[in-house]
Amino acid sequence: MRNALGFDRELSCLWLWVVENLGPNNWFTVFFRILNMKRYIVLFVVLFFSVCANAQLEVKTDSFKEVPGFVNINLDIQSDDNDVPYAVVKVKTENINDKQRRELLFQGDAATFIECEYKVGEVWLYLTYKASYLKISHPDLSSTEFWFPFDMEPKKGYELTLVNKSDSNIVQEQLKNRIEELETINQEMQNEITKEPKGITNFITLNAAYNSLGDLSYGLTYGSYKKYGWFVSAMTNFDFNGFSSDYECDDNLMVGDYYPDYNGTEYHTNLSIMAGFIYKIAKPLTLKIGAGYGVRNTVYETTNNQLVKNKDVSATGLDISLGAMYKVGKFVVTLDAVTTNFKVFEARLGLGLGFLR
């Protein structure tokens, strides 16, 4: 990686030097300099493959030994085709990756039978216990021959350590780690570019509401949030005649035992003032919960200008709301369900803008 980057820098510097300092008569010299650089590249490639080609396998000195208690427990692999019992040799590996380990080839003399069982980090060899030597080879890692320093016994366990003496695997592992590191950095940069900007969002919406009595009202909501936040809202239908009344009636319009002389005028007063809590569920979506004071009164006017409130279709007191807000760019949509004393219900829609600060 560093060699390639270094060559890019060298080529860029050469090009700047050509543009700034050489005239038309010197292009021939520049051409040969570039050819010389290409020669370095070819040399680098040849050296790289030479390192891989010269990779050497070797059995670590004094690593072969008997392992007490380690026996052939595989009931399916007990003896060779001549019914000669197997010994088991556990081949441990160093600087050999899993793919290379599964490509290792094991051979003995003509009278030696060998069966392989590939494990994590090692290979188990079931071989004729009379074997005198072992040849280990790999298509890319050369080969080595190992002569057993003492006679093995049937159904006994032994081990040795096989080492790749070249640095090719180490270099590959370093390159792999470097590539993973660069991929992680790249992913972090992508996340930094695409993630939502940090900061507090202020928003304001224009609201319209329709309640269970068939009345419309209008108002504003203003709030602020990051992960958590707050909001306040005010709604009214701009009819304030029903705030107070002289008498109360029910749906039969009777005030006690008396039926007033109504002039046919009817007033509907809707007012809601509340504050609440905001919680950001996901990037575009937030939850809103609020409480406050609400008035939903229906009153009738009599011929002598007195007001009678219909208590069966009126409610004054606690307002509770539950809703959600969806933000796309700077555009904000809110939808809330509101109730006054759990008697009158209202659906509220809001449209507005949200700004980051």
Disulfide bonds with the S-S distance in Angstrom:
none
